[in-house]
Amino acid sequence: MKFVDEATIDAAAGNGGAGCASFRREKFIPFGGPDGGDGGRGGSVYAVADRNLNTLIDYRYARRHEAKNGEAGRGSDQFGAAADDIVLRMPVGTIITDIEKNEVIAELLVPGEPVLICKGGDGGFGNLHFKSSTNRAPRQKTPGWPGEAKKLKLELRVLADVGLLGMPNAGKSTLIAAISNARPKIADYPFTTLHPNLGVVRVAPEKSFVVADVPGLIEGAADGAGLGHRFLRHLQRTRLLLHLVDMAPFDEAVDPVAQAKGIIKELKRYDEELHDKPRWLVLNKLDMVPAEERAARVKDFVKRMKWKGPVFEISALTREGLEPLIHAVYEHVAAEKNPPMPDPDPRFDTPAAQDE
């Protein structure tokens, strides 16, 4: 299935039905009075997050979503029927924006929770509605109210705890395949990954976290070069970024330090908040580095990088060093999800009752 994380649609709620002006016409009842009913409510448009969906592909081709109008009122005290609402199912993490007003209507973060997008118009009043002791034969009626119509932009940001960041061919797909059940495309050429991949990493029973793998970044990504900039939004909801670095590039003239600094620069140009997220350095493909050179190469890399944060040495292909990385990531994510309770302030403690 083609991965689509952006779509533009038109959504329109139904109009309310018109009220009816009618009078009773029965034998032997010359002055029957008004009996025109109100119109029915127009259908509304709702959005619901569905955990079984992972792409907006359906809305790339079906762009118009319109609810039906409410029925008009009729005589004999008959009110018009309300139109059925329509429900648009979208992936969890979808952001719905009103294009004309340039404001976010909703973020679908809770599966199954309906969110009103376009409200249906209320039905008009029939002349039965205007009957009173001083107005026994009203002829007033009102038309139905129009339903809301909006042009919406749908933007999907996947819900992941950890995001993988790095140059093309850094081994991100190999890593997510080694630690989870995700099966991304893996090949010995760059730009293998063309869309984000999600994988669930199970550390222990009832202990897991979600990893997102996005296409690799290159220099100039913030200006539109390559594919990575299109999918950086999927890292904005993560709690931790793992910056993968290829320690054994094909081209010996390539400097891993320069590449790593270039990615950090592009990240900062794209979004300051994304750049400020916790970020760990993961040195990959160390199985291709001679054992006697590993320590010196890692030390030289960290020194030239001027890196002060956590550093992990792994080989995603041989699974070397993955267990310490997985457990450290889970502990960080769990601490972010469940922050420690602050110590109570003794100034606000209830004084204990003293014995007489």
N, C-alpha and C positions, 0 to 999 in steps of 0.2 A: 504494500500500500504506500502511496506517495505521502510523504510527511508535509503537512500544511500547518503552519502556526500563525498565519495571518489571513483574515478574510474581511470583506466589507459586505454588509447585507442591508436590506431595507425591511423594517418591521412596522406593521400598521395594525392597530387595534380596530375592532369593528365599531361602527356608529350605533348610537342608541336608536331604537324604533320610535316612530312618531306616535303621539297620543291621538285618540279618536274622539270626535265630537258626535255623539249619538244620543237618541232619546228612545225610550220604550214605546213600542207600537203594539199594543195588545188590545184585543176586543174587550169592550166594557171598561177600559182604563184610559179615559181621554187625556188625563194629565199624568203620564207615567213617570216623568222626570228623566234626568240624564243617566245614561248607562255606558258612556264611552270609557274604555279602559286605558291604562297607561301603556307606553311602549316598553319593550324589553331592553335590557342592558346589552351593549355590544360586547363581543368577546375580547378578552385581554391577552397579552403576549407575555409569557413567563419564560425564564431561563432556569435550567436545573443542571447542576454539576453531576456528571455520570462518570464513575470511576472506571467503567469499562471502555471509555473512549480515550484515545490518546492523540488525536489529530482533528483539525478543523476541515478535513477534506470534504465533508458533506456540504459545508457552507461555501465552498469554492464554486460549486455548480448550482446550488439552490440558493439564490440570492434574495428572493422576494418571499416574505412570510407575512401573510395577511389573515387576520381573524374575520369571522363573519359578522354581519350586522345583526342587531336585535330585531325581533319581529315588531311590527306596528300593533298598537292596540285595536280592539274591535268592540263592537257593540255587545249588548247583553252582559255587561260587566266583565268582559274578557280582556285580560291583560296580555300583552305580547310576551312570547317566550324569550328568555335570555339566550344569547348565542354561547356556544362552547368556547372555552379558552383554549389556546394552543400553547404547547410546551416545547421549547427548543432545548434539546439535550446537548451539552457541551462538555469538553474535558475539564477535569478539575484543574484549577489554576488559570482559567480563562478570564481575561480582563475585558469588560464591555465598555466602550467609550462612545458617547454621543459626538459625532463628527461636527455637527453644526455648532454646538455649544462648547466643544472641546473640553468636556468634563467626563470623568469616569462615573458610570452609572453603578457598576457592581463589579466585585471580584468574586468569582465562584471558587470558594475554598472549602466549603462544607458539602460533601456529596448528599444529594437528595433534597437539599433545601431550596425551595422555589424562590426566585427573585423576580419581582414585577419589572418589566421593561417598558411596556406600553399599556396604559390603562384604557379599557374600553369605555365608550361614551355611555352616559346614563340615558335611560329611556325618557321620552317626553311625557307630559301629563295630559290625560284625557279630560273631558269636561266633567266626568264624575269626581275628579280631584278638586274641582272648584265649587262644588255644591255647598251651599250654606243656607242658613235660615232666611237670609235676606237676598240670596241669589239662587232661586230655585230652578231656573232654566238657563244655566250658563252655556255659552257657546264657545268659550275659550278652549284652546288646546295648544300645546307647544310641540315643536319638532324635537327629535332626539338630539342629544349632544354628540358632537363628532369625537371619534376616538383619536388617541395620540398616534402620530406617525413619526418615525425617526430613522435616520441613516446611521448605522452603527458600525464601528470598527471592532472586530474581535481579534484579540491578541493572546496567544497561549504562552504562558510561562510555566514550565514544568515545576512540580513540587519535589525538590530533591534536597537531601541534607548535605551532600558533598558534591562539589563540581570538579571535574578534571580539566586542567588548563595546560596548554603546551603547544609547541610547534607541530606542524604536520609530521607524521612518522615518528613522534616521540614515544609511542607505545601506549597511548591512552586506551585504544580499543582492546589491545592485548591485556592490559591491566583489568579492565572492567569484565572481560571474559574470564579472567583467572579467579577473580574474587566473587563473582556472582553468576547467575544463570543466564545473563544477557549474552546474545550471540551476534555481535556486530560483525560487519565485514572486515576482515584482516588481510592485508596484502603488503608486499615489500615495496610499495611506492607511496608517495605522499598523497594527501587528500582522499584517502580511502573512505573516511567517514563524511557523508554528505548531509546527515541530519542527526539530531540528538538521539542518544540511546540511554535508556534507564535500566539500572540493575539493582536488585535488592541483595544486600550483603548480610548474610546471617552469621552472627558472631557466636551465638549460643541460643538455646531455646528461649523464645520471647525476647531476644536481643538482636536487633537488626537496624540497618540504616539504608537509605537510598542514594545511589551514586548516579550522576549525570555526566555523560561523555558528549562533548560538543565538537564540531569540526575545528581543526587546528587553526591557530592564529599565525599571521605573517605580518611583516612590517608594513604599515600603512592600512591595517585592518580597520582602524577607527575612521578612515576616510573611504572605506568601501572595498578595499582590496581583499581578494579571497572570499571565503565563505564564513569564516569564524565570526565576523562582526554581526551577521544576521542572527546568530544564535546566542550571543552573549547575554541577552535578556534572560535566558534560561538559567543563568548562574546567579541572578539577582536575588533569588529566594533561598539560596544555599546558606548553610551556617559555616562552611569551611571550604577553602579552595586548595586542591592539591596541584602544585605546579610541577609537572613532569618535565624532566630534562634528559635528552638523549646524550649519554656520556660516551657513545661510540658512533659518531656520525659517519655516514658513508664517505663524505668528502673530508679529507684530513685538514683542508684549509678552513673549514667551518669552525668557528669558535663558539662552544656551547654557552660561555658566559655572555657574549654579545647577544646571542639569540635570547637568552633568559631575560636580560635587561631590556631588550626590545619588546618582549611580550608585556613586561610590567609597565613599560612606557605606554603601549597601546591600551592597556587596561585602564590606566589613569586618564588617558585622553577620552576614552569611551564613557566612563562613569566613575566619579570620585568615590561614591559609596561602595561600589564593587571593588575598587582598588584597596579600600580600607578594611575589607573583610579579612578575617584570619586566614593566613596563607602559609602552607607548609611546603618545603622543598623536597621533592622526591627524585632522586638520581636513579635513572633507569638504565637498563641494558649493561649493567656492570659485569654480566657473564661474558661479554665480549671484550672486556678489558683484562689483560694479564694480571694474575693474582698479585704478583710482586709490585705492580704499578697502581693498584686500586687506591691504597691509602694515600699515596702521594698525589694522585690525580684528584681525589675527592677533597683533600686538604687545600690544594691549589685552587680548585673551583670555588670553595666556600670563601677563601681569603680574597680572591679577586672579585667575587660577587658582593663581598662585605655583608654577608648574610648573618643575621643574629637569631633567626627563628629556628624551629625544629628542622632537622635534616634526616631523611631516611634513605638508605642505600638498598635498592631492590633490583631484582631481575624478574619482570612480569612473565617472561617466557618460561623460566625454570622455577618460578614461585619462590625464589630466594628472598628472604626478608619481608615477605608479605604478612606473616602472622603478627609481628610487632606493629606493623603499620595499621592493620585492620583493628587491632585492639585499642591502639592509641586514638584512632579516629572515632571509634564508638564511644570511648570515654569522653572525648571532647563534645561529641554531638549530644550525648546523654546529659552532660552538664549544662549545655546550652538550652536543651528542652526543659530540664527541671532544675532551675537555678536554686541555690541554697536559700533557705529562709533566713531573713535578717534576724539578728539577735533582738529580743524585745527590749524596749526602752524602759528602764526601771522607773522613770518619772511618771509613767502612765499605768503602773501596776496598781491593782486594787489593794488597798491596805487590808491586811489580815485582821479579822475580828479579835479583839483582845478579851481575854477572860476577865471577868469581874472578880 
